[in-house]
Amino acid sequence: MTLGVGRSASPTSAPRAGRERESGAEVLGLLRDDIRSGVLRPQQRLKFEELRERYQGSIASLREALLHLTAEGMVSSEPNRGFAVAPVSLSDFLDITELRIQFEVQALSDSIKRGDDAWEAEIVTSLHLLLKTLNEGKGTRSEEWPARHRRFHQALVNGCRSPWLLHFRSVLFDQAERYRSLGRIYRRSPRNVGPEHKALADAVLARDVSKSCLLAEKHIRTTAENVISNVPDLQEARTR
């Protein structure tokens, strides 16, 4: 069962400044970011004229981006109804969570075994930037958080040598980000995630595969439980 999470204002309410974008890749990136971050809410209709005003893209570039996002599972398409942001559901989120754990742990294990000095340096740098966001009081709702959070978790697995494993892991990370964003929107009090990320980075840099994988799984499960407890529709679906 899909859930109708409350919708945001029309995408025309906050146009992205700039020239008309002919590049499908550029429009794709902006649209994907807005879906992942919750600016465009689940099941929100994606009308071409409104999207053109917000993203300054051509009809061709917008159609290309929407078809790409449909293939990724971020957007749904129905005959005679057009495009909409893909719905969310408890079953979908639980499925994503279990698959994420499998892919994340496998990629992390290989990364720890194969990572070099540059890999270690990127983990240290990305962790510093992540914790800096928290220490400055901006928290997980800040504009910087999603990109820095993504960079840190990507840094942990960058030593992995399997392109296909990294690809599917990235797809699942993006899908989970939609739910994490909803959790941040509805969360009433901040969650102290700094220690979790610091402990994970320490275990990885110590090349402790077993501990690192356990901490990664715990981090994903804790985040999932936090999201479910904060998003009303997900919480209600669990109690039915």
C-alpha positions in Angstrom: 0.0 0.0 0.0 1.3 3.4 -0.9 1.1 6.4 1.4 0.0 9.9 0.6 2.5 11.9 2.5 1.6 15.6 2.7 2.6 17.6 -0.4 4.8 20.6 -0.7 3.9 23.8 -2.5 3.9 23.8 -6.3 7.4 23.6 -7.8 6.8 27.0 -9.3 6.9 28.6 -5.9 10.7 28.7 -5.8 12.2 28.8 -9.3 15.8 27.9 -9.6 17.7 30.9 -11.0 19.7 30.7 -14.2 19.6 30.5 -18.0 17.4 27.9 -19.8 19.1 24.6 -19.4 19.4 22.5 -22.6 21.4 19.7 -20.9 19.2 16.8 -19.8 22.0 15.8 -17.4 21.8 19.2 -15.6 18.0 19.1 -15.3 18.1 15.5 -14.2 20.5 16.3 -11.4 18.3 19.2 -10.1 15.1 17.1 -10.3 16.7 14.2 -8.6 18.0 16.4 -5.8 14.6 17.9 -5.2 12.9 14.5 -5.1 15.6 13.0 -2.8 15.4 16.1 -0.4 11.6 16.1 -0.2 11.2 19.5 -2.0 9.0 17.5 -4.4 6.9 15.2 -2.2 5.7 11.7 -2.9 2.8 11.5 -5.5 3.2 15.2 -6.4 2.2 15.7 -10.0 5.0 16.9 -12.3 3.6 19.2 -14.9 5.8 20.3 -17.7 4.9 24.0 -17.5 5.6 24.2 -13.8 8.8 22.3 -14.2 9.9 24.6 -17.0 9.4 27.6 -14.8 11.3 26.0 -11.8 14.2 24.3 -13.6 14.5 26.6 -16.7 14.7 23.5 -18.9 13.4 22.8 -22.4 10.6 20.3 -22.8 13.0 17.9 -24.4 15.5 18.0 -21.5 12.6 17.7 -18.9 11.2 14.7 -20.7 14.6 13.1 -20.9 15.1 13.7 -17.1 11.7 12.3 -16.2 12.1 9.2 -18.3 15.5 8.6 -16.6 14.0 9.1 -13.1 11.1 6.8 -14.0 13.7 4.1 -14.8 15.4 4.8 -11.4 12.1 4.4 -9.6 12.0 8.0 -8.4 9.1 9.0 -10.7 6.0 7.2 -11.8 4.3 7.5 -15.2 0.7 6.7 -16.1 -1.0 6.8 -19.5 -3.0 10.0 -20.0 -2.0 11.2 -16.5 1.6 12.1 -17.0 4.4 12.0 -14.4 4.4 12.2 -10.7 6.9 11.7 -7.9 6.9 8.0 -7.0 4.8 7.1 -3.9 6.3 5.8 -0.6 5.2 2.9 1.5 6.3 1.1 4.6 6.8 -2.2 2.7 9.0 -0.4 0.1 11.1 1.3 2.8 11.6 -2.0 4.7 12.6 -3.7 1.4 15.1 -0.9 0.6 16.5 -1.1 4.1 17.2 -4.8 4.0 18.8 -4.6 0.5 20.9 -1.6 1.5 22.4 -3.5 4.4 23.4 -6.4 2.1 25.0 -4.1 -0.5 26.5 -1.7 2.0 28.2 -4.4 4.0 29.6 -6.2 1.0 30.9 -3.0 -0.5 32.3 -1.8 2.8 34.1 -5.1 3.4 35.8 -5.0 0.0 36.6 -1.4 0.4 38.4 -1.9 3.7 40.5 -4.7 2.3 41.5 -2.7 -0.8 41.5 0.9 0.2 44.7 2.9 -0.1 46.1 6.1 1.5 44.0 8.4 -0.6 40.9 6.4 0.4 41.7 6.9 4.0 42.4 10.6 3.5 39.0 11.1 1.9 37.2 9.4 4.8 39.0 11.7 7.3 38.1 14.8 5.2 34.5 13.9 4.6 34.0 13.0 8.3 35.4 16.4 9.3 33.0 18.3 7.1 30.1 16.2 8.2 30.8 16.7 11.9 31.5 20.4 11.3 27.9 20.8 10.0 26.7 19.3 13.3 29.1 21.2 15.5 28.1 24.5 14.0 24.6 23.9 15.1 23.2 23.5 11.6 22.1 19.9 12.1 20.7 17.4 9.6 18.2 19.9 8.3 20.9 22.2 6.9 21.4 22.6 3.2 24.9 21.2 3.5 23.9 18.0 5.2 22.7 15.8 2.3 25.7 16.4 0.2 28.2 16.0 3.0 26.4 12.9 4.4 26.4 11.3 0.9 30.1 12.2 0.5 31.0 10.5 3.8 29.2 7.3 3.1 30.5 7.2 -0.5 34.0 7.7 0.9 33.7 4.6 3.1 33.0 2.3 0.1 35.2 4.0 -2.5 37.9 1.3 -2.1 35.5 -1.3 -3.4 36.6 -2.6 -6.9 33.1 -3.8 -8.1 31.4 -1.1 -10.3 28.2 -3.1 -10.4 28.1 -3.4 -6.6 28.8 0.3 -6.2 26.1 1.2 -8.8 23.3 -0.8 -7.1 24.4 0.4 -3.7 24.1 4.0 -5.0 20.6 3.4 -6.3 19.5 2.1 -2.9 21.2 5.0 -1.1 19.2 7.4 -3.3 15.9 5.6 -2.7 16.6 5.6 1.1 17.4 9.3 1.0 13.8 10.1 0.0 12.6 8.5 3.2 15.4 10.0 5.3 14.4 13.4 4.0 10.8 12.8 5.1 12.0 11.8 8.5 14.0 15.1 8.8 10.9 17.1 7.7 8.7 15.5 10.4 11.2 15.0 13.2 10.4 17.2 16.2 13.7 17.0 18.0 17.2 16.6 16.5 19.0 13.2 16.4 22.6 13.1 17.5 24.1 11.2 14.7 27.7 12.5 15.1 28.9 9.7 17.3 27.5 7.0 15.0 29.4 8.3 12.0 32.6 8.9 14.1 32.5 5.3 15.4 31.9 3.9 11.9 34.8 5.9 10.5 37.2 4.9 13.3 36.4 1.2 12.8 36.9 1.5 9.0 40.2 3.3 9.4 41.3 0.6 11.8 40.6 -1.9 9.1 38.3 -3.8 11.4 36.0 -5.4 8.9 33.7 -7.2 11.3 33.1 -4.2 13.6 32.7 -1.9 10.6 30.0 -4.1 9.0 28.2 -4.4 12.3 28.2 -0.7 12.9 27.1 0.0 9.3 24.1 -2.4 9.7 23.2 -0.9 13.1 23.4 2.6 11.6 21.1 1.8 8.7 18.6 0.0 11.0 18.6 2.8 13.6 18.0 5.4 10.9 15.2 3.3 9.4 13.5 3.0 12.8 13.9 6.7 13.4 12.3 7.6 10.0 9.3 5.2 10.6 8.7 6.7 14.1 8.7 10.2 12.8 6.7 10.0 9.5 3.1 9.7 10.5 1.9 7.6 7.5 4.7 5.1 8.0 4.1 4.8 11.7 0.4 4.3 11.1 1.0 1.6 8.5 3.2 -0.4 10.9 0.4 -0.4 13.6 -2.3 -1.7 11.2 
